[in-house]
Structure formats: C-alpha cells, structure tokens
C-alpha cells in the first residue's frame, strides 16, 4: 500500500480518515480547490451536522427518562437523579447555544425521544409500561427548564419542597 501522503484524497479517506481530514483542512486553509475531495468532504460535513442532532436527541432521552422516573418513583428520588437531569439540561443548553439552528427542532425531538425514554424508564424502574403516559407528559419548557421536577402526587406540597433531600 502506498504511503498515506502519496495517496489521492479519495483513497486516503478510506485508508486513514485522520490523515485525510488533516489534508482536507490544510487544502481548505491554503485554498487549494484542486486538492479537495468534494464527495467525501460533503459527506463528512453532512454527518457532522447530523451528529449534532443525534447528540441533542440522546440528551433529551436522558432528561425524559429521569423526569419519568422522578414522577413515578417518588420514594427513590435523590441527588443523583436530580444531578443527572441538571447536567443534561446544561449540556443541551450549551449544544443549542453552539447550534442555534437546532432550537426550532426541539419540540419534534422531544416527541421523537419520548418512546425511547419511556422504554428506558420501564427497564430501569421495573415498572409496567402503562405506568407511564403514551405520549410525552412534559412541555418543551419543562424538559429544558432548570429546577423543574414533576410532582404528580403532590408530595412536595405534603412533605415540603425538597423533602427528598432530607434523610429521615
């Protein structure tokens, strides 16, 4: 096999992606259009855009799973669940700041992420599927708003807000 440096760009792409990416970046910086591998370059850029959407959807699934379990497993609430939800919300906010074009897609992505989040909540909680709503019970704002935790049974009213933080 020829050395990666002497390979044409289209062959280098399949042989050594890192070397190909470096060569393409160098060609772009130097404005050497003849050295660009347009077919693979456009595919990589499209994949990069799609990856941002997949990351957003995955983080929304984690948030939704946490919120579902929070709502149904009242006596198991704790700091780690709250922290996981909070961390994912911060990461979603950062992702949306870096990729503002994704923001209009959030309502659709929340709806699309819900079935996987529900399935994960069923698996993690050992509750029955019908313990959780068939469609997402949370608004986009609730999913993304820091500090929002569902309290469908009114335990916060009865026991006091943040009751789950205290040990008996």
PyMOL commands that set and color helices and strands:
alter all, ss='L'
color gray80, all
select helices_A, chain A and resi 4-6+9-15+17-29+33-35+38-72+74-76+79-98+100-125+129-131+140-144+155-159+163-165
alter helices_A, ss='H'
color red, helices_A
deselect
rebuild
show_as cartoon
